[in-house]
Amino acid sequence: MMKEVFFRVSENLKLKLLLGTILTFGIYAGYLLIQRYLFFSPVSMEQTSLDRVIPFVPDSVYVYQSIWFLVPIAPWLMRTVKEIYRYTVGLLVICCISFTVFMVFPTIITRPESLVETNLLYQLLIQVDKELNAFPSLHVSLVLFHLLCCIKIFSEMNLRRRYKLIVWIWAMGIIFSTLLTKQHILYDVFGGILVGLLGYVIFDFENIFLAKLLPTGRVEKKIFAIHDGIVNFYAVQTTEGIVCIDAGWRESHIRKEFKRLELDVDDVVGVFLTHSHFDHSKCSHIFPAATIYSKYGGNSGARVTVRDKDSFQIHDIKIDVVETPGHSDCSVSYLLDDDFLFTGDLLQINKGKPSPFYGVLNSNNRALKGSICKIEKLQGVKCLLTSHHGITTHFSKI
């Protein structure tokens, strides 16, 4: 393990030193400058009842300041320039969002009155870091962002689970210390979590949304996958036309991909939409002969509203409807000929094993779990096809 750690640290060493220095001093200087030059009057943040229950523990400042040791771990273990670049972009997005909020909507917290008997490190902290820049908590954003980066890199290094657990407990301790030191209140913490998650999604965007997409091509004898940037949708050949599961979002690209497959958009007789999000439904209009089937549509014109357990026979194929809300209220899955289940954004697939779609992107995680329980009861499914994570034949592993 130590050999790999040394190898990773030594990779792109000059770039890491340069960026580390610039980012550390640049971000910290920007943070302090915003505190000292206000454009608007700060708004005092009101404590919640839970904040008032949480005690003031000045000695937790040692955990609070251990962020300086947590933050360098992930970037120093990164190997490629591309990975370091994505990390930098994610970090800068977090700071840009936070700094913009600090300037446009400055907030202030009230520290406890009993600060005389606090330790030297806490005294130093409050001398440097004023009561401003409370919401969102940049401290929490940075901790969560670097925690997720660490877990990703530890997974790549095949480190034992205990190392992930250690860094997770450490990060959670730092986040909780923001409340114990009275540097922040719960609203700040929740805001910081959202900003930190966004930064990580930007950092790992390719792996989350793109790396597991299928290239345009044949999936099965009569099923084709169409790669449309951030999403896959599917074309199913019938004896007298084509049926699409979803419709993609980039018209010119879709037309090119259809030509590559020697398919014609004019031959599409039906489009079954899994839900209404733009990347799944925007280009349904480019199929002039198609009837659009969806949970959210009307029954007027060439649109048909689908309901749970509906069944449609289109030439030589049968499509059954399974309502699967959770990612959105209008989400549905489609079962083709009792063998192929198209789930839209109900599931992601990691190492061949299906699991719930990213919680932060779902409208109702409880409903999503109920939908997963529902499709687990389906019998005879041979292949599960998702919109962002490819396909798997391990349906029984849900």
N, C-alpha and C positions, 0 to 999 in steps of 0.2 A: 504493500500500500504506500509506504513512504517513498518508494522509487517513483511511483506514478505521480504522487503529489509534487515531488521535486521536478519531474518532467513537465507537468502542467504549469507550475509557477514560472519555470524558465522560458516557456513558450511566449513569444512576443513581449519579452520583458521590458524593453524600452518603451513600447507603446503603453503598457500597463503603468509604468512609472510616470510617464508624461500625462496620460489621461487621469490617473489617480490624483496627481498633484493639482492639475487644473480644476477637476471637478470638486475635490475636497475644499480647496480655498475659494473657488468661485461660488459654490452653493452656500457655503457658510457665510461668506461676505455678503452675498445677496440677501440672505435671511436677516442678518443683523442690520443692514442698511434699510430694509423695509420697516423694521421696528423703529428706526430713528427718524425717518422722514415720512410722515403720514400725509395722505391726500384727503382722507375723510376722517370724521370723528369715529373712534372705535365703539363698538357695541359690546356691552357687558353680557357675558354668557351666564345664563341662570343655571344653577345646579339642579339636577334631578333629585328625586328622593333617594335614589340609590347612591348618588354622589355624596350625599350628606351622611350616608351610613358608612361609606368607605373611610377608614381612618387616615390621618396624616402621619406618614411614616418617613421622616426625613432620611433615615439610613437606607431606604430603598433607592436613593440616588446612585449608589454604587452599581446596582443592577441597571438603572436608567442610563448611566453613562457607559455601560459595557457595550452599547451600540457601536462604539468606535472599534471594538474588536470583532463584532459580528459582521459589519458591513464589508470589510475587505475580503472575507473568505471566498465568496462566490466569484467576484471578478478576477482574483488572483489564480483561481483554478480553471478559468476559461482558457481554451486552447487556440481558437481560431480568431482571426481579425473580424470575421463576420459576426461571431458571437459577441465579441467585445463591443462592436459597433451597435448591435441590437440592444445590448445592456445599456450603453450610453444613451441611446434614444429613449428607452423606457425610463431611465432615471431622469432625463431632462424633461420628459413629459410630466412626470410626477411633480418636479420642481416648478415648471411653468404653470401648471394648474394651481398649485398651492400658492405660489407667489402672486398670481393674478387675484385669487380670492383674498389674500392678505392685503393687497393694495386697494381693491374695489370694495371689499366688505371686511374691514379690519375688526377683529374681535379681541376682547381682553378678558382674562380670568382674574379672580380675586384670590390671592394667596392667603394662607392662614396668618393670623396676627402673631402667633407664638413662634417667631423665627430666631430668637436670640440664642437659644440653646441648641441650634442645629449644628451639624458637623461642618468642617471646613470645605469639603467638596460641594455640599449644598449651598453654602454661602457663596462660593465661587460661581456656581451655576446661576444663582439669581442675580448676581452682579452683572454677568454677561448677557444672560437671556432674560429679557424683560417679560412682563405679563402679557405682551401682545402676541400676534400670530398664533392664536389658539385654535381656530377652526379653518381648515381641517388639520389634524395633528400630523405635521410633517414627520415627526419622530415615528409615529405608528406606520405611516406610509412607507418609510424607508425600511423599517424593521420587517414588515410583511413582504415587501418586494424582495428583499435580500434573503428572507427565509425561503420563499418559493424558488428563488434562483439556486439556493444551496441544495434544496431537495432534488431539483432537476439534475444538478451536476453530480450529486452523490449517487443518484440512480444510474447515471452514465458510467460512473466509476465502479458500480456494483458494490458499493460499501454496505456493510451490514446495517440492518434496520436500526440498531441502537444509535448509530451516528445521526440518523435523521431524527430520532426521538430526542436526542440530546439538544440538537439545534432548535427543534420545535419547542421544547420546554423553555429553553433559553429565550427564544423570541417572545413567547407568550408572557414570560416573566418581565421582559422589558416593556411590553405593551401595558401590562397591569401596573408596572411601576410609574407610568405616566399619570395614573390616577392616585397612587399612593403618595407621590411627591406633590400632588395638587398642581402639577404643570398643566393638566388637561382635565376635562370632564367627559362624560360618556358621549355627548354629541360630537366632540372633537375626535374621539377614538373611532366612532362609526364613519365619520367623514374621511378620516385617514385610511381606514380599511378599504373604502371604495376607490380612493385615488391610488392606493398601492396595488390593488387588483388590476386596475386599468393599466398601470405601468407594466405589470407583469404580462398581461395579455399582449401588449405591444412588443415586449421583449421576446415572448415565445409564440408570437402570432403564427409563424410558419408551421410550427409543430402542432399548435392547437387546431388551426383551421385548414392548413394546406397540405402538410406532409402526408396525411393519410387519405387524401383524395385519390380516386382512381383516375388514370389517364383515359382519354376518350378511346373507346374500343369495345369489343364484344366481351360481355361478362358470362353469358351463357348462350346456348344456341339461338334463342330469339330475343335476348335482352342485351341492350347496349348501354354503357355508361357514357354520359357527356360531361366532360370537365369544363366548368364555366367559372374559372377564377377561384372563388372561395367555396364553391359548392359543386356537388354532383347531382344531376338529375338523370332519369332513365327513360329509354325508348324501348318499347316492346313491339315486336313485329307480329302482326296478325295475318290471317289469310287475305284480308282485304284492306290493309292500311296499318297505321302505326298508332299506338297508344303511349302517351308520355306520363310518367309519374313526376310531377312538378314541371316547371317550364324555364328555370334559369332567369338571368337578369341582364345579360349583354347580348343584344340582338345580333349585331354583325358577327360576333364570335360564334354564336350558336349556329348561324347559317353556314359558316365555314366548317364547323365540326360536323354538321349534318352532311355536307358535301364530301368530307373526308370519309365518312361511313357509307357513302353512296345512298344516302337517304334524302327524302324530299320533305320539306316542311309542309308542303301542300297535301301530303299523304297522311298527315296526322288527323285522325278522326276523333280522338278524345284526349283530354288533359286532366289528370286527377291530381289536384293540389293537396299536399299534406297540410299546409297552413298558408297564411296570408303574407308572411314576411317577404320583402322585396326580392331577396335572392332566390326565392322559390317560385314566385308568381309573376314577376314583372313582365316577362316576355310571353305570357300566354296568348297575347294578341297576335303573335306572328304566325300562328297556325290557323289560317282562315277557315278551314273546313272542320275545325275541332269543336266538339261540345266540351264545355268546361265543367268539371265536377269538383265541388268543394263544400266544406261545412258552412262557410260564411257566405256563399253565393245565393242568388235568388233563383226562382224557377222560370224567369223570363228569358226569352230569346234562346241563345245556345248555352244557357247555364242551368245546371242541375244541382240542387242542394242535397248533399248526402247525409245519411243518418246511420247510426250504429246498426250493424247487421244487415244493411242494404247489400244487395248482390246484383252485379251488372254482367250480363253476357254480351260481349262485344266480339262478334264473329266467332273465332275459335278459342277465345280466352275468357276466363271468368275472374272477376275482381270483386272481392268481398271487403266491406268497409268495417274498420274497427276504430271507434272513437277513442283517441288517446290524448286527452288534454293534459296540460302541464307546462310544456314549453310555451304554448299559447293556449288560449281558451278554445280556439278553433282547430286544434291539431287533430289529425286523423292518420291512421296507418292503413295500408292496402295490402291485402293478401291475394296474390296472383296464383290461380290454379291450385290453391291449398299448399303450395310449395315455397313460394318466394314472398317474404314479408318486407314491404317498403315502409320504414318507420320515420322518415323525415328527420326531425331533430329530437326524437324521443331518447335516443341512445348515442353514446360514443363507443368506440371499440379500442381497447388497449391490449396489445399482444394476443389478439384473437378473442378476447373476452369482452362481451358487452357490459356496459355499466351506464348509470343515468347520465344524461347530458349535463353540461356544466351548470351547476346550481345557480350561479349569479346571472345566467342568461335566461332563466326560466321564469315564467309569470307565477307559477304555483308548483313548488317542489313536492308538496304533499300529493297533489293531484297527479303529478308525473310518476311518483312511486306507485300510486294506485293503478295507473295505466300500464306500468311495467308488470305488475302482478297480473293484470288482465291478459296481456299477450303471452305470459308464461303458461297460461292454460291452453293455448292453441296447440293442436295436435298435428304432427306430421310436417312441420315447417323444416325445409331443408337448407334454406339460405336467408340470412337477414341482411338487408341492404339499407345503409344509412346515407344521409346527405352530405356529411362532412368527414366521415371516418371509414369510408370504404365498406367492405362486406365481410361477413364471417359465416362459416357453416356450423359454428359452435353455439347454436341457438339454445341448447340445454344449459349453457353456462351463465345465463342471465342471473 
